[in-house]
Amino acid sequence: MKTDLAKILSIRGQHGLFQYIAQSRSGAIVEALEDKKRYNFSASAGITTLADISIYTSEGEMKLQEVFTKLHEVLGEEDAPTAKDSEAKIQAVFQKAVPDYDDSRFYLSHMKKVVEWYNALKNYASLDFLTEEE
């Protein structure tokens, strides 16, 4: 099954990724990708869809979906480095996958978040994404 990044959410202060289930009176009902538990978060919880996130490159911005695709091309079926791996290991993966990333605006902390999300999608969803036409 293809993953729709418009329905995959990052919520400020919460670990992991969530899938949008439905709107509630005060916000959104979501399901954690990892353990399938459902939660209700208010609209003020800082909810962001992965489809809305981009990284900075020397050419402008690159959507996260494209970053994940490029990471998958480089890593194959291997997991990405974890956020606890060395700085050099994480940066080396990004230099192979997205060699033109803007290191003055795309920091190591951002890279760590992206590899965490990549591994979560790989293990609990799919790295086969819906396109805008679909």
Beta strands, then each sheet from edge to edge (+ up, - down):
strand 1: 8-11
strand 2: 18-23
strand 3: 27-32
strand 4: 38-42
strand 5: 47-49
strand 6: 54-57
strand 7: 60-63
sheet 1: 4+ 3- 2+ 1- 5+
sheet 2: 6+ 7-
end
